[in-house]
Structures are given as C-alpha cells and as structure tokens.
Amino acid sequence: MRHPTALLHFPFMNLTTLIHARLDGEITPEQLQQLENHLRNDWQARRHYLELADQHARLLQQPAINTGRLQEQRNSETPIRAPRWRPATTLSLIALAATIAFGIYLFQPPPSNLEPTSNGVAILSQTLDAEFAKDTTLSRSDTLSPGIIRIDQGLAQIEFFSGATALIEGSAEIEIISAWEARCLRGRVRVHVPPAAKGFLMHAPDMKLEDLGTEFALNVQDQTSAVHVFDGEVIAHTPRQKPASLTRGMTFSPATTSSTSQDFLPISQIQDLVQQRQNQRFESWKSSSQQSRHDPRLIALYLFNQESADPWDRLINNLTLPPQDQRAGGAVGARWTQGRWPQKQALEFKRPGDRVRINLDGTYNALTFSCWIKVDSVDKKYNSLLLTDGYENGEPHWQIFEDGSLMFSIKHQPDHVPPSTKYNQIYYSPPVFHSDTLGRWHHIAVTYNNTDGTVIQYFDGKPVSRAISPLHQPGRPITYGPCEIGNWGLPTSPSNFPIRNLNGSIDEFAIYHTALTPAEISTIFTTGSPQ
C-alpha cells in the first residue's frame, strides 16, 4: 500500500492517479481539492471517475482484491486481509457514482450530429455580366434567403425551390418572399413556371400575377407594371378591376401604356449570350495560362487535362516552360471529369486510393500554392490538398480541416525538441467550405515565406486569414520531395494508412517558389473564374 505522505511530492498528479488515490483512501486534502476541480470543470473527467468508481466497486466483491488493484499472489496459509472498505462505504461510492452519472447527463456537451438547416428558398443559378448593389455579395450557385436583390446591370437567373425560374434583366430590384412568391419592385423579369410550380405568385405595383403553368414577362418602370404572356395562362389581379385571364400573346397593364413582347429578351438568345460569354472567358483564361507557363517563379503547373487518348496513360504533365519533366505526376485511381468549363477537364478524387503522385526537387525560401477546386463534401478530419509523403523539417502540408477551414502547416523541429513532441507551425483560415460553397468551383491559395513567417490564405481571390506562428524562426528552408495531391502518403506494409483523400475535383494546381502578392492572387482568380 502507498503511504499517504508519498503523494505529497506530486501536487499535480494526473486524473487517473488522483481518482485511484481517492478510491483507496490515500488522497490528501490538497489533492482532493484538485480532483474536485477536475470533476467540476470537465464532463469527461466526471465520466472517467464514474467508470473507475464502478470498476472499483465491482473489484471489491472479489475475494483476492483489496484496494482495487490485484494483490501479489499469496501463500495459501497466509490469511487474506479484509477490505478496508465497509459495505456502507461501498454504498456511498455507488451513490457518488450515480450522482456523477447524473452530472454527466446534465453537463455533457451538445450532440455534434445535429441536422444542419437552411432558410434558403431559391438559388442564383446563372449570371451574365451581372453587377449587384454594393451592399450585396452574390455569386453563381448561391442559396438565396427571403429578401431584396438589387442588380445594377447584366443578367441573373433565379431558380425557386418550387421549380419556378425568374430571369432578371438589366437594372432591377426583386424581393424574394418564399419558394412560391416574389415581388418585382423595379425592372424587367421573365418568369417560367413548370406544371409542378403551378400557382407561383409574382407581385408588382398595382398587380398580382398568379401563374397557372406558363411563361410570362413583367416590366415595372416608375411604379407602372405591364405583363406579356408568352405561353400558357396567367391570372392578373388588380385592385380596381376584376381578375383577368391572360393567355398566349396577350399583354396587359393597369395603366394606359404597356409593353410588347419585343421589350423582352427571348430565353433562347439569353442562353446563346451565356454560352458566348463562357467561350470568351475560357479563351481569355487559356491565353493567360499559356503566358503563365513562362513564369520563372513556377516550380510546377498541373492543368489535369488528359493529353493522350490512351486510357492507360495516367501521366499528369508539368506544363512549366522551359520543361521540367522530372516534376510530372502520375494519376492513381482518380478519374478525369469535366472541369470549370465544358472545354476543360479535371481530376475527380472520391476513393481512399485516389491520388496524384509527384516528386518536387529543390530547396526554397517561400511558396505559393494556387488551386482551382470543387469540393463535394468535407467528410474526414483532414482532407488533402497537397501533402509530402512524410513530415520532415521544412516540409509543408496543405489540407481542408473537418470544419471546412483551410489548414496550412510546415514542420521545423529544433534539435533539442524530442521527436515525439509535435512542433508544427499550423495555420487555420475561417471555415470556407460549407453547404453554400460545396459542389461549386472555387479558387484557393496560400502563401508563405521563411523570412517573416507570414502565412496568408485566400478564398476566391480574397485573403481570409493572415498569421505568423510563435514557433517561426527566420531562414529555415522549405523542401518537398515525394508528394501527393488529393491524398497522403504511400502505405508501408503491413501498416494501415490514414484516409485523407479529397472528396471533390481539381482542374488546376500551381506551385511557386515565391509568395505571390494579394493583387496577383486576385488576378489569378479573376482571369480563371468561369463566371
């Protein structure tokens, strides 16, 4: 048996030792206070106490056990000492365990598997040269909640959850009321209502339009409304007139002036304009990409196009000029899919084995990782972007953390720090991948230099975090060696390997040996954005 005074030499004992001392009756008042503080402030400590107390109570019922630990094997002639814990004490212990169990029930953290919710009622499905009001930040595929949308110029298409579609032209102001209702306050809007959305309501000054499954256009100027029906039937409700049934080709306005079908851009022309603009943006990016290949700061540039028609060819070319073929990659498992434009390909990562193997030589003083990515789900604790095979001094890791934040780290462990001690410079951005940004193409980037240690992470051309680690020491070199895009490391038999594969697609990844400026990152995003 331990002597109580022996514990006085360890005022900051670990929790398990304190619990055993309490159960064995060997705890000092100071240590009892320390244990009570643990139990009061940590629900996991209370659970651990309950488990050990229950185990201790069960062990006391066995004839060869005294203080909760197995005794040394005794000679059969040696009498067995009775336990020091009396039945009343055991009952007290059980009562204490029950009390702590109740405390665990009351104080355990809220469950982490609560179902996510959204108040969205529509989606901004398409834009063309759209400029929204300065106080509005919207982009294609955003989920829209009830509220007012102001567009200064261009085209914007809204798809309501009911199935109705509204195409807004030029300078306009639209109020989204629900999945089944909207109001045009100013400007021109064209509405298509399929049978499943029959009954969709569009309000305007002095008019309410009830759609019975049709396509119509509404023009609101100077508080005067006019509607033209292209197909189907619309019921127009006005304060001073009976409801009017409008069918194909009919135009109606409570005022004396009205619009005609020529005042509205046909849907077919709008789709043609969108396609033309996408082609223009693709050609512009393609030209810019050709020029960027000559950038002497590039270590590697991967565009993930399938260069060969041979399905067995899994080569991922490094497209920097002059050529650096030794830095070409090899796709493993990942499959080619459509990229941010119909004319471009990307690689899709889905399974635990999907990855791109690369090997980057050289030693550097700074870095920039620039990537176009579509994340389908953040379903692991760590979701790989680029990871070196190991994690040696000077090697960077770039991942998406489980909360959707960008996570950059680089290891520089001094010689005096034991290898078992983690000594990483780790940087997190705010969460950027969530329900509204998943399944869409985004540009992400990170910059780091070993002089001042500043790490800046970017999302869609804008800085989202800037930090310097307190562990940073200037001048330590950056190295890579064998790496993987979209996964982490080769397994070593017979060991298992952590599953960190990306769940999504990548269609461009550039690695620089310098920290690009915020203006350069913004230009990369603007030039490469498919919108």
N, C-alpha and C positions, 0 to 999 in steps of 0.2 A: 504493500500500500504506500502511495506517495504521502509524504508528510506535508501538512498544510503550509508550513513555512517555506517549503521548497518552491511553491508557486509565486512567492513574493518577488522572486528575481525576474519574473516575466510579466510586468504590468500590462503589456499589450499583447495578450495571448490571442491566438486565432479562435474563431467562434466555436469550432468543434471541441477544442480543448476546454474552453470555458463551460460549455454545456456538460461535458463529462465531469468536470470538477463540481458543478452544481449537483448533478445526479449522485455523485459519490460522497457528497457532504464535505468536500475539501476546499470549497471556494471561500475566499476572503471577502470582507465587505467591499473592498475596492473593486475586486473582480466581479462581484455580484452587481455592483453599480454599472460596470462596463457591459455586462451581459444584458442587463435591463435596458440599457441604451440601444444595444443592437436590436433587441426584440421590439422596442417601441418604434424604431425608425425604419425597420426593414421587414417587409412582409415575407420575404424569402427566408430571413433568419428565423421568423416565427414558425414557418413551415418546417425548417430543419430541426428546430427544437422539438416540435411535435413528433417528428419521425424518430429522433433519438430517444425521447421520453417513452414513446410506445415500445420501441425496441428494448429499452432498459427494463420496463415493467414486465415484458414477456420473458426476458432472460432471468429475472429474479425467481420465476417459477421453476426453474431447472435446479436440480439438487447440487450440481457441481459448479455453480456460478455464484459469485458473491457481489461484486460491485459493478457488474455489467461487463466485465472482461473475463475471459476464460482463465481459470486458475491453473497453476502448474500442476502436473499430474502428481497425485498424492499416493503415498503408500496406503494400502488397504487397511492398515492398522491405525493410521492417523485419523482421528476424529475430524469430521467436517464441521467447520465453524458455521454457526447460524448466520444468516444475513443480518447486517446491521439495520436494514430497512424493515420496519414493522408493517403489518397489514395496514394500519391506519395511515402510515406514510405512503404506502403504495396507492391507497385510495386517494390520498391528497395529490399524488403525482398524476393519477388518471384525471382527477378533476382539473388540475392545472393544464394537462394536455387538452382537455375538452375546451377549457377557456381559451387557450391559444388557437385551437382549431376554429372557434367562433371568431376570434380576432382575424385569422387568415381569411375567413369568409367575408368579413367586413372590409378588410383593408387590402385585399388583393387588387392589382391594377385592373383597369377596364379591359375587356377582351379585345384582342387585336384583329379579330376576324369579323368585325362589323361590316355589313354590306355597304359599299360606297353608294352615295346618292348624288343626284344632279337635278338642278332646276331648269335645265335646258328644254326648249320646246322646238328648236329648229337648228339648222346647220347652214353656215355660209359655204355653199358647195362650190362656187365658181366666182372668179373675179377677172376683170379685164381692164387694165389701166385704172383701177379703182383707187380713189383717194378719199379717205374718210375724214371726218372732222378731227381737228387737232386733239380733242379730248377723248378720242376713240382709238383703241388699239385692236384692230381686227386683221385676221389673215384667213386665207382659204382653209376650209375644213373646221373652223372654229365652231363650237357649240354655242348657240345663242339663247340667252335667257330673255324673259319678258323685259321690254324696254325700247327706247328710241334709237334708231340707227340713222345717222346723217352721212350722206355720201356727197362729196363736192363735185366729182366727175367720174366718168368711166361707167363700167357695168358691174353689177353684183347680183348673183343668183342665190336666193334663199330657199332651202327645202324645209318645209314644215314637217314635223313628225307625223302629222295626219296624212301626208302624201301630197299636199298641195305645194306648188312651186311658184315663187314670185321672182320676176326678173326686173331689177331696178335700173333705170337708165338715167345717166347724167346727174344733175343736181337734184337731190330728192331727200325726203325725210319720211321714214316709215316707223311706225310703232308696232312692235310685236306684242300682242296681247296674250295669246296662247297658241297651242298647236293647231287650233281651229279658227283663229281670229286674228286679224291685223287691221291697221288703220293707215291709210296714205294721207299724210299731212301736207305734203308738197311734192310735186314732181310726177314722173311717169313710171308706171309699174304695169307689167304684163303678168297675168296670173293663169296658170294651168292647173285644173282640178280634175284628177282621175276619178273614176267611179268610187273608189274606196274613200275619197275625201269629200264626197258629196255633202253639201251643207256648209262648206267653208264660207266664212263671212269676211268681207273686205269693207271697211268703213271709209268714208270720205266726207268732206264738208257737205252737209245737207243731203247725204245719201248713204244708204247701206245696201251692199250688194250681196245677195245670197246666191251662191253658185250651186247649180244643180248638176254639175259634171260638165265642164266646158273649158273654153279658153277665151279670156277677155282682156282688154287693156283699159287702164284708168289713167286719166290725165287731170292733175289738180294744179291749177295756177290761180293765184290771187283769190283763194277761197272759193273758186269755181271748179266744179267737177264735171267731167264728161267720161262716158264709158262706151266702148265699142266691143261688140261680141264677134269673135272670130269663128266660134263653133259652139254648139250646144245651146244651153239656156241659162239665163241669169234673171233673178227677180230683183228689181230695183225698188227699194223702199225710200220714200221721201216724206218729209213732214207735211207737205201741203197737197200731195197727190196720192191717189190710190196706188198700190203696188203694181208695177209694170213688168210684164213678161217680155224679156228681150231675147230674141233668137238670132241665129247666124246672120251676119251682115248688118245688124241694126245698131244705131248709135243713139245715145240718149244723154240729155243734160237738163237739169232743172233750170239752167239759165238759157238765154236766147242763143248763145254761141255754143258750138260743140266741136269736137274733134272728129276726124275721119280716120280710117284705117291707115292712111298714108302717114299719119303723125307718129306711128309706132313702128319700131324696127322689127321685121319678121324674125321669128325664132331661128329659121334656117340661116339667115345672114349673121345672126349673133354667133352661132356655132362656128360658122366659117371664119369670123373675125377672131374668135378664141383660138382656133387651130392655126391661123396665120401668125398670131402673136406668139404662140408657143414655138412655132417653127423659127421665128425670128430670134427668140431668146435662146433657143438651142444653138443656132448658128453663131450667135454672138458669144455664147459660152465656149463653143468649140474653137473659135478663133482665139479667144483669150487663153484657153487651155494649151493650145499649140505654142503660144508665146511663152507661157509659164514654164514649159518644159526646159527652156534655156536658162532658167533662173539658177545661178551658181550656188545659191544657198540651199537648194534642194538636195536632200540625201536620197529620197525615193519618192516616186509618184505612181500610184496604182489607180487605174480607172475601171478595172474589173469588167472589161469587155472581153467576150470570148473571141480571141483573134483567129482561131482555127476552127474549121467546120468539123474537125475530127473530135468526136465526143470523148475520146480517150486522152486528148490533150488537155491537161489541167494547169498549164502554165499561166501565171499571172505576171505579165511583163512590167518591169520597171521602166517607165517612159521618160525618165530624165535624159537630157542631152547635154554633153556627149553621153553615149550609152554607158550604163553601169549594170551590165547583165548579171554580175555576181549577186546583185541585190534583188533579182527577180524572185517571185514567190511561187508556191505550189498550193493549189486549192485541194483540200481534203474534205470530202463529203458535201461541202457547201455547193449549192446549185445556182446556176445562172437564172436570173429573172429580170423583169423589166425594171429599169432604173427610174430616175426622176423625170425623164422624157420618154415617149414611146420609141424614139430612135436610139436610146441608150440602154445598156444592160447594167446589172448589178449582181452581187452575190448575196444569196439568202442563207442565213445561218439559223438552223432550227434544232438539230440533234446534238447530243453531247459530244459527238466526234467531229462536228463541223468546225473547220478552221482554215486559215491560210498560213503556211509556214514561210518565214522569211529569215534572212541572216544579214544583219547590218554590221559592217566593219567600221572601224574608226573610233576616235575619242574626240569629244566635243565640249564646248563651254556653254551651250544654250540649245534650246529646242523649241519647235512649234509642231504640234500635231493638228492637222486640219482634216475634217471628215464630214462627208455627206452621208446621213444615216436615216433609216426609217425603223424605229423601234416598235415592234408589235406588242411586246409585253416585257415588264421588268419582273421576272418570276424567280430570280435567285438572289442570294445575298450580294454576290459580286457578279457582274455581267461584263464580260471582257470587251474592251476596245482594242488595246494593244498591250501585251504583257511579254516581258522577257521570260525565257524558259525557267531560269532560276530567279533569285532575287539577291544579287551580289551588290557590293558597293558601286554606286554610280549608275545603277540600272533603274529606269523609270517604269512605272506601271500606270495605265490609264484605264478606268473602268466606270461603269454606272453602278452606283450603290443601290441597295434594295429600296430606298425611299425615292428613287428617281433622280438623285443628285449626281453630278459628275464628280468623280473621285480620282485625283492625281496623287501619286506618291513617288518618292525617289529615296533609295537607301544610301546612307552614308554613315556607317557604324565605326566609331573610333576604335583603335586597337585595344584600349583599356576597358571597353564595354564587353562583357561576356557575350558569346554568340547566341546564347539562349534568350538574351534580352532584346526585345523589339526596339529598334532605334530608327524609325522611319519618319521622314518628313511627309505628312499626309495633309491633303488639302481637299475640302469639300465645297462644292457650289450649293446654292439653294436647290431644292428639287425642281427639275425642269421637265422630266418625263412623267406625265400623269394622264388621266383619262382624256383630257382635251388635246394632248400633243402626241399621243401614241398613234401609230398607223399612218403617220404623215412624214414627209421628207423634211429634215432639219439639218442645219449646218452647226457643228460643234467644233470647238478648238480649245487648245490650251497652250500657253507659252511659259517658258521658264528659262532663267539664266543663272549661272552659278556665281555671278558677281555679287548681286544684292539679294538673290534668292526669291525674287518676286515671282509668284505664280498667278496668272490671270486666266480664268476660264470663260469661254464665250458660248452663247446660245443664239443662233440666228443673227450673227453679226454684232451682237451687243455684249459687253462684259457683264457677267453675272456674279463674279467673285474675284477678289484680289487679296492676296495674303502672303506673308513671309513667315516661315516656320521658325520658332525659337531655337530649333536644333540646327538651323542653317549655319554653315561655315563657308566663307568665300573660297572660290578657286578649286573646288573638288570636281574632277572630271566626270563627264557623262559618257556611258558606254551602253551598248546594246547586245551584240552577239545574236544567237538564235532567239527568234521572237515568234509570236503568233498574233494575228489579227482575228478577233472574234472568238478567242478561246485562250486556254492557258496550259502550256507545257506538255511534254511527252511523258506518259506514264512509265515508270520503271518497274518491271516485273519483279516480284508478284504484287507490288504495292497498288492500291487504288489511287485514283486521282480525283481532285475536286472538280465538280462540274460547274464551269463558269462560262459556257458558251452563250453568245449573244442570241437573243430571240428577235431577229429582225434582218434587215438588209443594209448593205453598204455599197455605194456605187462610186466613191472616190475617197482616197486616203493619201494625204501628202505629209511628208516628214521633212522638216527643215533643220539646219544646224544653227539657226539664229532665232531669236524671239521676234516675231513679226509685230508690227505696231497695231494698235486698235484700228487705225484707218485702213491698213492693209487687210485685216481680218474682215472689216466691213465691206471692202471692195470684193473680196472673195465671195462673200455671201450674196451681195447684190448682183454680181455677174453670174453666179451659178444658180440663183433661185429660179425654179421653174414657174413661179407665179408672175 
